[in-house]
């Protein structure tokens, strides 16, 4: 999400948090990714610098496609009652404002879908660029709170801050490196609901770091839960405020970390999803 940003304008909580495991030395010299497992030290130092960058991606559960017709499928059983049962749930949103899904259902499922997609947007690499960050905020924040969010985040994402993370002053990755900032919603939960205001918890896994040979901030993961208060505004759910706490975090596995080249290639080749409950 954002460094120093826990709620609208004033900030509600601290962000960050990283899993811990043993570290294996790289398989080949100069590649900090080569054989290293996910380690806490480099990630913790980066998250400490980032402060409150919320790595607000994985899949929540796509809503049903439903409505399949049995008449055109010659392989489908023609016996009465043999048609497959349609999945339940609200259909995924099919419109976007820029790159961010919009037009959510005015119910609990719609609020959960909005919170999951907004978590992804706020944890993206675009938040490190002023123009793209402002576009994101205008899309997902309730209008009366946009100015407060912009002011707080402009101070947080300063040129000095970007340099500490390893980026250029305007938030770009240095030549030869790929900046990774992604979020995977693992699940969502509504903790309060009314037709006007809803609070949703989003359990997330995040990735943050620079993929590249000799990177001092290799891509590491963290686990956290985002709490978003949403309001129904002008036909859609919008964020009023948000906060974050660490975890729940699973026990780290024994997966060998990928090389810097493999990580950069994966980030460039694998796109994101639209999330729906």
Secondary structure by P-SEA (a helix, b strand, c coil): ccccccccccccbbbbbbbbbbbbccccccccccccccccaaaaaaaaaacccccccccccccccccccccccccccccccccccccccccccccccccccccccccaaaaaaaaaaaaaaaaccccccaaaaaaaaacccccccaaaaaaaaaaaacaaaaaaacccccccccccbbbbbbbbbcccccccccccbbbbbbbbcccccccccccccccccccbbbbbbbbbcccbbbbccccccccccccccccccccaaaaaaaaacbbbbbbcc
